Amino acid sequence: MIDYFVSVLTLISIFAIVVLALNVRWGWAGEFDFFVYGLLALGAYVYAVITLPPAPKNDPGLIYMLGLSQPFPVGVLGAMTVTGLVSLIVGAVALRNLRQVFFGIMTFSSVLIMAAVISQETPIFNGYNGVFGLAQPFNDLLQLSDEQYSFFFLGLCLVSLFLIYLLLERIFWSPYGLVLRAIREDEVAAAAFGKSPYTARLKAYVLGGVIAGLSGALLVSYLTAFNTDAWTPQETVLIFACIIIGGTANGRGAILGSFIVFGLILEGTRFLPPIPGHPDAPSAVRAIAIAVVMLVFLRWRPQGILPERHLKDGEPGQPSAPLRALWSRLRVARGR
Amino acid sequence: MPALLDVIDLHKSFGGVQAVTGMAFTVEAGSVTGLIGPNGAGKSTVIETVTGFLKPDRGTVRFANRDIQGLTPHHISALGLTRTFQLPREWPSLTVLENMLVAAIDGKRDKLWRAVFTPGPLARAQKDDLARAREVLDSFGLLGLRNDLAKTLSGGQKRLLEFARLVIARPRMVLLDEPMAGVNPTMRARIQESIERLVHHGMTVLLVEHNLDIVEALCDTVVVMALGQCIATGSMQELRLNPVVVDAYLGSDAVITAAVDG
């Protein structure tokens, strides 16, 4: 049972990273982006071919590019760089004139094109069969047992998630984050105040892409294999569901949403009693549950459980509310 | 006084419609210049083309001795030429205070790399902005609303917020596109005060407005537009006696009023 929880928690923290990536694009910048899951896949592939040894010369069932036998950090950096660059290309085209549903169509088509190319053009990432046989990161140094290693890897994922969360919090509250949200609200008015909507959006798009690449690298090093079956349009819906339920433009909300969708709903439905003669029932129930919860939130609480946070300001000339609270607590402590 | 904005032979058409045909005018630094004319004269198109929201077909726009025609709106605004819109365009799901901070952020601070690597200086600058934002909001009577989302403000409050944003952004020149449109008489006085306050802060103003009393009260020079061209320039008093202007825009009542006043 503990293995099960560790594995679920590991996957949730990996998916939470890609949810945070989509939150940058969708929550902060307001882009209806479908490309993010394609980037997770691309990051996974790129990480794989950087860390795997060269493909065997005489095996037609296993061909892929590169095969550099590099360690985990190099693979992660490579994955993040490639997903960042691909985001730059897609974003530079899509963000110029397309908005909302048109932007969605463009990015969705980009994923389909990428999936078609990767599955048909075998020499890139071994086509439909995908890449497999990846080593566990750092375990050649650590020499841990499988059970110990699963805890180590969970720790690695949680630390990554936490660092990404902190980084994004810093950016969210920065002038850049504020300007980006203003552009989301009204880009024409933002341009009238000297802010470049295109540049700010493109930066957010690349930032989201880089983070999605990290989650892809973590996912493939956890699964040790990856192929085209692993990324379907359904996964994209799940990532959107995390944000809609957890809270739009709120990093904590995105993480909470990941726990609810991937933990409570997806895993929780596994424990439903089986219906005799209907072996597909649990997966159908899962899909229906996600859809119903999403609809309920969109109708009655579109901002999600944890809504977007705002800069709160206390009385003029006074310290802000949290500082004031701290101050009064100090005074109590000093016995006044 | 030197010209801050110089528009020369500006042309803009939409398909077969010639909206602006050879418009030319200047705005002197530190002045309040009015731009009036009948509906469809091309006033809004002039504002849109001067501020880069529309690309002119041909013509020159010089701002502070620099050709700016064809530049993007954000680039022109960063040079110090900002505009408002006929309907106030706040950032609705940001708070009033955040609206002010966005306007206060200059082009050097809103960089992504700075957010990641130099949060300290940014936080200090933000603190200064906050103090200034509170001060300006207080002077516009909006301080109590600073933590409310901008979309919850009334129409008049949104107008005031727009002026407050201009005061904190401190452009060299603002183009006000019908700031009195759809505003009740009490609010009209407050907006007139707000425009005076922009002038007090050293901004040059180009005011597009149909309310001629306000134009007369505020503007040193008035440019009259009809059919995409400038047909006259002068003080409001001179224009009331100009037969071309009377014919195109003011109507004969204006002559009578001017004669009685005179």
Interface residues (C-beta under 8 A of the other chain):
Chain A: L167 R170 I171 S174 P175 Y176 G177 L178 V179 R181 A182 E185 D186 V188 A189 A190 A191 A192 F193 G194 K195 S196 P197 A200 K203 L207 E308 H310 L311 K312 D313 P316 G317
Chain B: T51 F53 T72 P73 H74 H75 S77 A78 T82 R83 T84 F85 R89 E90 W91 P92 S93 L94 T95 L97 E98 N99 L101 V102 A103 I105 D106 G107 R109 D110 K111 L112 R114 A115 V116 P119 L122 A125 Q126 L130 R134 D138 L143 R146 N147 L149 R165 A169
